[in-house]
Amino acid sequence: MRFAAIADVHGNHLALEAVVADIRAQGIDAIVNLGDMASSPLEAGKTMDALMALDAVHVLGNHDRWLIDRPPEKLGSWDRPAYAQLDKQHLDWLRTIPPTQIFRDQVFLCHGTPGNDDLYWLETVTPDGSVTLSTLEAIEKEAEGISQSLILCAHTHIARAVRLGDGRMVVNPGSVGVPGFSYNVPYPHLIEAGTPDARYAVLELTGSEWRVTFRHVPYDHEAMAALARKKGFAEFASALATGWVR
């Protein structure tokens, strides 16, 4: 089995186009999408059109959920501009997407953790704002009850793979569309990829072992940064332009 995992597109249709083209260039047909598809000040409508047309297995992210379970006046700064670009068909489609899925019997898909789409799994934020690898014990606790040998998550935008003590692997493919952001939960912190490239992962089952390859794909990130800047999102523009939040 060989397939690609994408996540956290966040309305960046140019990054999505580049990643899908790279996936096809690898000779890969199967794609799973781990959520957070539209929310950002970028191109939510175009991105949703592309994802709805993509033959992929999708799960819902926390920002996707907020778009469909909150009134517009209660939406956050990334969700409001996205919601304004979405049609009824986009929102109705999101309502059909589950929070978790099993892919080909062997892969568990979620956005944050299996039980919480708004919780970091492989990373922990400390009170001083540092973002560190979670302890193996904490990671394994969230994986209790999952029998699949490969578990995919997203949400932190950090590409990472962790092998559990029993041999299972938990993988975050990184973010297609947003290489950096600031957040204040549970403590103020920054996520920074360090480059503006779009990211995804290729997963391959060889015998009984999973192999993961993280792909970094250049695209016209300056165009997306200029769009964010034009819409008044300077921090977002910085992340798109450089991979750093300034």
N, C-alpha and C positions, 0 to 999 in steps of 0.2 A: 504494500500500500504506500502510495506517495501522494501528498496533497499540500496545498498552501494554506496558511492561516494569516488572515488580515484582521486588523482591529483599529479602533479609534481613528476613523477617517475624518470625522468632524468637519464635514462640508468642503473638504479640500478635493475638488473633483480632478484637478490636474495631477495631484499626487496619486489619486486612485487610478487614473488612466495609465500613468507610468508603471505603477505596480502591476496592474493586470497585464500590461504588455510584457513586462519582465517575467511574470508567471507563465504566460503562453510561450515565451521564448525558451523557458526551461522544459517545455513539453508537458506541462501540468494542466490537467483539465479540472480537477476537483479543488474547490475553494470553500473554506469556512470563514465566516465573518463574525467576530466576537463583540460587535456592538459599538455604540456611540458613533452613529453614522452621520448625523446632520448638524448638530449643534455647534455653531461658531458664527462669526460675522462674515463668512466667506460665501460659498455657493451651495446652500442647502438643497435647493430644488434640483439643480443639475446633478448633484451627488446622489440624491435619492432616486432620480430617474435611472442613473447608471446602476445603482445597487439593485433596484427592483428588476432591471433587465438582466442582471448577472445570474447565471446558473450557480447558485451557492447555497450553503446551509447557514442560516443566520440565527444569532441570539440577540436579545435586547440588552442594551446598555442602560446605565442609570440616566444619562441625558435623553436617550430615546424614550424611556419611561416617563420622564418629567414632561416631555412634549405632549404626551397623551393622557396624563393623569392629573395635570395641573391647569387651572385657568391661565390665560395669557398674562394677566396682571401679576401672577405669582411666579413667573418664570425668571430664571437668572440671566446674567448678562450675556452668556453664550447662547442661551436658548431663545431669548426674545427675537433676535434678528433672524434666527433660523426659522422659527415658527411663522414669521411674516412672509417667508418665501415658500412655505409648504402649502400644497393643495389638500383637499379632503382625501384624495386617493392616496397621498403619501401617509397621512395620519391613519387612515383605515388600514393600510398595509402594515404599518408599525404595530397596530393592535393585534395583528395575527401572529406576531413573532414571539416565541416563548423566551423566558429568561435563561433557560438551560436546554441543552439538547444532547443526545447521544449520536455520534457520527460513526456510521458503519460498525456499530456494536462495540468498538474498541476505544473510542475517544470521547471523553466528557468535555462539553463546551459550556463555559460560563463567561461572565464579564468581569466581575470583581472576585468574589468567592462563590462557592456553590449556593450559599444561603443569603448573600448580601451583595447586590450589584454596585454598592457604593463603598466598599471596603477594600483597602489594599491587601493583597495576599502575600506576595513574595517580598514586599518591602515594608519597613516600619519607619514611622516618623518619630523622632525623639523630641523632647521639649525644646531643645535648642535649634530645631529646624533641620537637623541632619536626616537624610534619607538613607537607611542602611538595609542590608539584607536581613530579612526576618530570620528568626531562629528555626532550625529544622523542626523542633518540637511544635512550634506555632504553625508552621506550614503543614505538618502532618496532621495536626488536629483538625484543620479545615478540610482535609481530604478524607476524613473518616467516613466510611460508608460508600465510598466510590470504588467500584470494582474495576473500572477501565484502567488499562496500563498507561495511557496517556491522558493527561488533563491539561486543557488549554484555558488560560485566563487572559485578561487584558487590564484596562482601567488606569494603570500607573504610567503607561506609555514607555516603560522601560523594558527593553528586550532582555530576557533572562530565562535560563533553564535550571531547574533544581531536580536532582535525583533523590527520591525518598528512600528511606531505609529498606523498604520492601521491594525496591526496584522500579516502582512507578516513577514517571517523570511529569513534572508540572512545568509548563512553558508559557511565557508571555512573549508574543511575537514583536512587541513594540508597536509604535503608532505609525500608521500610514500618513496621517495628515498634520499632526501637531507635535513637533520635537521638543516642546518645552512649555511650561505653564507655572503659575503660582497658585497656591491654594492655602486655605487657613484652617483645614480640618485634618487631623485633630489638633495640630499646631501649625502656625505659618511656616511654609516651606516652598522650595523650588524643585521642579523636575526639569532637568536639562540634559538633552541627548548629546550636545556638543557639535553636531553637524545638522544641516537642514534637510538631509536626505529622507526620503520616505522609507519606511521599514516594514518588513514582513518576514515570515518564517516558512521554510520548507521542512515538512516532517516526512520521514521515510521509515517504514518498518522493515527491518532486515532480520529475518529469522524471528527471534523473540525480542529484539532490541530496537528501540526507537532512536533514530538519529535526527538531530535538528541542525539546520543551516540558517543562520540569520542573514538576510539580504538587505543591503542599503542601496537605494535606487535614486540617482540624481534626477531631478525634474526642474521645471521652471518655477522654483520656489520664490524668486524675486517678484514674479507676477502676483502670487498669492500674498506675499508680504506687502506689496504696494496696495492691493485691495484692502487688506486689514488696516493699513495706515490711513487710506482714504476714508475709511469708515470710523476712524477715531480710536482704533484699538492698537495703541503704540506698543504695549508689551507683547501682544499677540504677534504683531508685525516683526518685532525683534526675534522672537522664537522662530518664526517661519524663515527669516532671512539668514539666521546664524546658528540656530540650535541652542542659543543661550537666551536667558530672560534678562533683559536690561531695561 
